[in-house]
Amino acid sequence: MAETLLRKNEDAGYIIAWKHKQNHDDLGKFDKEMTYGEALKECDKLISENSEKTFWPEKSEESKEGFAFP
């Protein structure tokens, strides 16, 4: 079964990734795994606190098994 691009807030296995807006070599990921909804809220909080970086939720390496874009 193919994974859709629609995500539910209760979907587990997400982390927060980030990248500096000007220096694209400055990037990273947080280790804490959470649900998609929790990750979205945390991204909004981090974006409001730090305008020099952008943050987004993404699947963690451990939870990518069986995960594929159509």
MARBA-3410 file (N, C-alpha, C, O; in Angstrom, 1 decimal):
70
0.8,-1.2,0.0,0.0,0.0,0.0,0.9,1.2,0.0,1.8,1.3,0.8 ~ 0.6,2.2,-0.8,1.4,3.4,-1.0,1.1,4.4,0.1,-0.1,4.5,0.5 ~ 2.1,5.1,0.6,1.9,6.1,1.6,1.4,7.4,0.9,1.9,7.8,-0.1 ~ 0.3,8.0,1.5,-0.2,9.2,0.9,0.5,10.4,1.5,1.3,10.2,2.4 ~ 0.4,11.5,0.8,1.0,12.7,1.3,0.2,13.4,2.4,0.7,14.4,3.0
-1.0,12.9,2.7,-1.8,13.4,3.8,-1.3,12.8,5.1,-1.1,11.6,5.2 ~ -1.1,13.6,6.1,-0.7,13.2,7.4,-1.7,13.5,8.4,-2.4,14.5,8.4 ~ -1.8,12.6,9.4,-2.8,12.8,10.5,-2.0,13.3,11.7,-0.8,12.9,11.9 ~ -2.6,14.1,12.6,-1.9,14.6,13.8,-1.4,13.5,14.7,-0.4,13.6,15.4 ~ -2.1,12.3,14.7,-1.7,11.2,15.6,-0.7,10.3,15.0,-0.3,9.4,15.6
-0.3,10.5,13.7,0.8,9.7,13.1,2.1,9.8,13.9,2.6,10.9,14.1 ~ 2.6,8.7,14.3,3.8,8.7,15.1,5.1,8.6,14.3,5.0,8.3,13.1 ~ 6.3,8.8,14.9,7.5,8.6,14.2,8.1,9.8,13.5,8.8,9.7,12.5 ~ 7.8,11.0,14.0,8.3,12.3,13.4,9.3,12.9,14.3,9.2,12.9,15.5 ~ 10.3,13.6,13.6,11.3,14.4,14.3,11.2,15.8,13.7,10.5,16.0,12.7
12.0,16.7,14.2,12.0,18.1,13.7,13.4,18.3,13.0,14.4,18.0,13.6 ~ 13.4,18.7,11.8,14.6,19.0,11.0,14.6,20.5,10.9,13.6,21.2,10.9 ~ 15.8,21.1,10.7,16.0,22.5,10.5,17.1,22.8,9.6,18.0,22.0,9.3 ~ 17.0,24.1,9.0,18.1,24.6,8.1,18.2,26.1,8.3,17.2,26.7,8.5 ~ 19.4,26.6,8.3,19.6,28.0,8.4,19.1,28.6,7.0,19.4,28.1,6.0
18.4,29.8,7.1,17.9,30.4,5.9,18.9,31.0,4.9,18.7,31.0,3.7 ~ 20.0,31.4,5.5,21.1,32.0,4.6,22.2,31.1,4.4,22.8,31.0,3.2 ~ 22.7,30.3,5.4,23.8,29.4,5.2,23.2,28.0,5.1,22.9,27.3,6.1 ~ 23.0,27.5,3.9,22.4,26.2,3.7,23.2,25.0,4.1,22.7,23.9,4.1 ~ 24.4,25.2,4.5,25.3,24.1,5.0,25.0,23.9,6.5,25.4,22.9,7.0
24.4,24.9,7.1,24.1,24.8,8.5,22.7,24.2,8.7,21.7,24.9,8.6 ~ 22.6,22.9,9.0,21.4,22.1,9.1,21.5,21.1,10.1,22.6,20.7,10.6 ~ 20.4,20.5,10.5,20.4,19.5,11.5,19.0,18.9,11.8,18.0,19.3,11.2 ~ 19.0,18.0,12.8,17.8,17.3,13.1,17.8,17.1,14.6,18.8,16.9,15.2 ~ 16.6,17.2,15.3,16.5,16.9,16.7,16.1,15.4,16.8,15.5,14.8,15.9
16.6,14.8,17.9,16.4,13.3,18.1,15.1,12.9,18.6,14.7,11.8,18.4 ~ 14.4,13.8,19.3,13.1,13.5,20.0,12.1,13.1,19.0,11.7,13.9,18.1 ~ 11.5,11.9,19.1,10.4,11.4,18.2,9.1,11.8,18.8,8.9,11.8,20.1 ~ 8.2,12.2,18.0,6.9,12.6,18.4,5.8,12.4,17.3,6.2,11.9,16.3 ~ 4.6,12.7,17.6,3.6,12.6,16.6,3.7,13.8,15.6,4.3,14.7,15.9
3.0,13.6,14.5,3.0,14.7,13.5,2.5,16.0,14.1,3.0,17.1,13.8 ~ 1.4,15.9,14.8,0.7,17.1,15.4,1.6,17.8,16.4,1.7,19.0,16.4 ~ 2.3,17.0,17.2,3.2,17.5,18.2,4.4,18.2,17.5,4.9,19.3,17.9 ~ 4.9,17.6,16.4,6.0,18.1,15.7,5.6,19.5,15.0,6.4,20.4,15.0 ~ 4.4,19.6,14.5,3.9,20.8,13.9,3.9,21.9,14.9,4.4,23.0,14.6
3.4,21.6,16.1,3.3,22.7,17.1,4.7,23.1,17.6,4.9,24.3,17.7 ~ 5.6,22.2,17.7,7.0,22.5,18.1,7.7,23.3,17.0,8.4,24.2,17.3 ~ 7.4,23.0,15.8,8.0,23.7,14.7,7.5,25.2,14.7,8.3,26.1,14.5 ~ 6.2,25.4,14.9,5.7,26.7,15.0,6.3,27.5,16.1,6.7,28.7,16.0 ~ 6.5,26.9,17.3,7.2,27.5,18.4,8.6,27.9,18.1,9.1,29.0,18.3
9.4,27.0,17.5,10.8,27.2,17.1,10.9,28.3,16.1,11.8,29.1,16.2 ~ 10.0,28.3,15.1,10.0,29.4,14.1,9.8,30.7,14.7,10.5,31.7,14.3 ~ 8.9,30.8,15.6,8.6,32.1,16.2,9.8,32.6,17.1,10.0,33.8,17.3 ~ 10.5,31.7,17.7,11.7,32.0,18.5,13.0,32.3,17.7,13.9,33.0,18.2 ~ 13.1,31.7,16.5,14.3,31.8,15.8,14.0,32.1,14.3,13.7,31.2,13.5
14.1,33.4,13.9,13.7,33.8,12.6,14.9,33.5,11.5,14.6,33.7,10.3 ~ 16.0,33.1,12.0,17.1,32.8,11.0,17.1,31.4,10.5,17.9,31.0,9.6 ~ 16.3,30.5,11.1,16.2,29.1,10.7,14.8,28.8,10.3,13.8,29.4,10.7 ~ 14.7,27.7,9.5,13.4,27.2,9.2,13.3,25.8,9.7,14.3,25.0,9.7 ~ 12.1,25.4,10.2,11.9,24.1,10.8,10.8,23.3,10.2,9.8,24.0,9.7
10.8,22.0,10.1,9.7,21.2,9.5,9.7,19.8,10.1,10.8,19.3,10.5 ~ 8.6,19.2,10.2,8.5,17.8,10.7,8.9,16.8,9.5,8.5,17.0,8.4 ~ 9.6,15.8,9.9,9.9,14.7,8.9,10.0,13.4,9.6,10.2,13.3,10.8 ~ 9.7,12.3,8.8,9.8,11.0,9.4,11.2,10.7,9.9,12.2,11.0,9.2 ~ 11.3,10.1,11.1,12.6,9.7,11.6,13.1,8.5,10.8,12.3,7.7,10.2
14.4,8.3,10.9,15.0,7.1,10.2,14.4,5.8,10.6,14.2,4.9,9.8 ~ 14.2,5.7,12.0,13.7,4.4,12.5,12.2,4.1,12.0,11.8,3.0,12.0 ~ 11.5,5.2,11.7,10.1,5.0,11.4,9.8,5.0,9.9,8.7,4.9,9.4 ~ 10.9,5.0,9.1,10.8,5.1,7.6,10.5,3.7,7.0,10.2,3.6,5.8 ~ 10.7,2.6,7.8,10.5,1.3,7.2,9.1,1.2,6.7,8.1,1.4,7.4
8.9,0.8,5.4,7.6,0.7,4.8,7.1,2.1,4.3,5.9,2.1,3.8 ~ 7.8,3.1,4.5,7.4,4.5,4.1,8.0,4.8,2.7,9.2,4.7,2.5 ~ 7.1,5.1,1.8,7.5,5.5,0.4,6.6,6.5,-0.2,5.4,6.5,0.0 ~ 7.2,7.4,-0.9,6.3,8.4,-1.6,5.8,7.7,-2.9,6.5,6.9,-3.5 ~ 4.6,8.1,-3.2,3.9,7.4,-4.4,4.7,7.8,-5.7,4.3,7.4,-6.8
END
